[in-house]
């Protein structure tokens, strides 16, 4: 399986996928950590893929999305964005709406 096929399979077979540096339990960069915190705060189930384990994956995801930075968040097969976009969407309530629109349960505690 090529790296493109692997990425495509992960993005299509999981509702929410985060390509990140490190793991959800142990993020290896601040930007990945921020996205993990937002997703965990919202109570959204997601799959985290550590791009540090494979240079092929790290480079492949940048080509796949045509986006130069990690982390990258995908929801229902669609690229959402990196840390800044996810954070801005979360602060504006747009991320929660996106999950709702896509039928993904959000178990966020009331603010």
C-alpha positions as CSV (number, residue, x, y, z in Angstrom):
1,X,0.0,0.0,0.0
2,X,1.4,3.4,-0.9
3,X,1.5,6.2,1.6
4,X,-1.3,8.0,-0.3
5,X,-3.5,4.9,-0.1
6,X,-2.7,4.6,3.6
7,X,-3.7,8.2,4.3
8,X,-6.8,8.0,2.1
9,X,-7.8,4.9,4.0
10,X,-7.3,6.5,7.4
11,X,-9.2,9.6,6.4
12,X,-12.1,7.8,4.9
13,X,-12.5,5.0,7.5
14,X,-12.4,7.3,10.6
15,X,-14.9,10.1,11.3
16,X,-12.2,12.3,12.9
17,X,-8.5,11.9,12.2
18,X,-5.7,14.1,13.6
19,X,-2.3,13.8,11.9
20,X,0.0,15.1,14.6
21,X,3.4,15.1,16.2
22,X,3.3,12.6,19.0
23,X,0.2,10.8,20.3
24,X,-3.1,12.1,21.8
25,X,-1.7,10.9,25.2
26,X,1.7,12.5,24.7
27,X,1.8,15.3,22.1
28,X,5.3,16.2,20.9
29,X,4.6,19.8,19.9
30,X,2.6,22.6,21.3
31,X,0.4,23.0,18.2
32,X,-0.6,19.3,18.2
33,X,-1.2,19.6,21.9
34,X,-3.6,22.5,21.5
35,X,-5.7,20.6,18.9
36,X,-5.7,17.5,21.2
37,X,-6.9,19.7,24.1
38,X,-9.7,21.2,22.0
39,X,-10.9,17.8,20.8
40,X,-10.7,16.3,24.3
41,X,-12.5,19.3,25.7
42,X,-15.3,18.7,23.2
43,X,-15.4,15.0,24.0
44,X,-15.0,14.1,20.4
45,X,-13.7,10.7,19.5
46,X,-10.8,10.8,17.1
47,X,-7.8,8.8,15.8
48,X,-4.4,10.4,16.3
49,X,-1.6,9.4,13.9
50,X,1.9,10.2,14.9
51,X,3.8,11.6,11.9
52,X,7.1,11.5,13.8
53,X,7.1,7.7,13.5
54,X,7.5,7.9,9.7
55,X,9.1,10.5,7.4
56,X,7.0,9.0,4.6
57,X,3.8,9.8,6.5
58,X,5.0,13.2,7.6
59,X,5.8,14.2,4.0
60,X,2.9,12.3,2.5
61,X,0.2,14.1,4.5
62,X,1.6,17.5,3.5
63,X,1.3,16.4,-0.2
64,X,-2.1,14.8,0.3
65,X,-3.6,18.0,1.8
66,X,-1.4,20.5,0.0
67,X,-0.9,22.0,3.5
68,X,2.6,22.6,4.7
69,X,2.2,22.2,8.5
70,X,1.3,19.6,11.1
71,X,-1.1,19.0,12.8
72,X,-3.9,18.4,10.3
73,X,-7.5,17.7,11.3
74,X,-9.8,15.7,9.0
75,X,-13.6,15.3,9.7
76,X,-15.6,12.8,7.6
77,X,-12.9,12.7,4.9
78,X,-12.6,16.5,4.6
79,X,-9.5,18.5,5.6
80,X,-10.5,21.1,8.2
81,X,-7.1,22.8,8.9
82,X,-4.2,23.1,11.2
83,X,-3.9,24.4,14.7
84,X,-4.7,28.1,14.1
85,X,-7.8,27.3,12.0
86,X,-9.1,24.6,14.5
87,X,-8.5,27.0,17.4
88,X,-10.3,29.9,15.7
89,X,-13.2,27.7,14.7
90,X,-13.5,26.3,18.2
91,X,-13.5,29.9,19.7
92,X,-16.1,31.0,17.3
93,X,-18.3,27.9,17.9
94,X,-17.8,26.8,14.3
95,X,-15.9,23.6,15.1
96,X,-18.8,22.4,17.4
97,X,-21.2,23.2,14.6
98,X,-19.1,21.3,12.0
99,X,-19.2,18.2,14.2
100,X,-22.9,18.6,14.8
101,X,-23.6,19.1,11.0
102,X,-21.5,16.0,10.2
103,X,-23.4,13.9,12.8
104,X,-20.4,13.5,15.1
105,X,-21.4,13.4,18.8
106,X,-19.9,16.2,20.9
107,X,-19.9,15.5,24.6
108,X,-18.7,18.9,25.7
109,X,-19.3,20.0,29.2
110,X,-21.5,23.0,29.5
111,X,-19.4,26.2,29.8
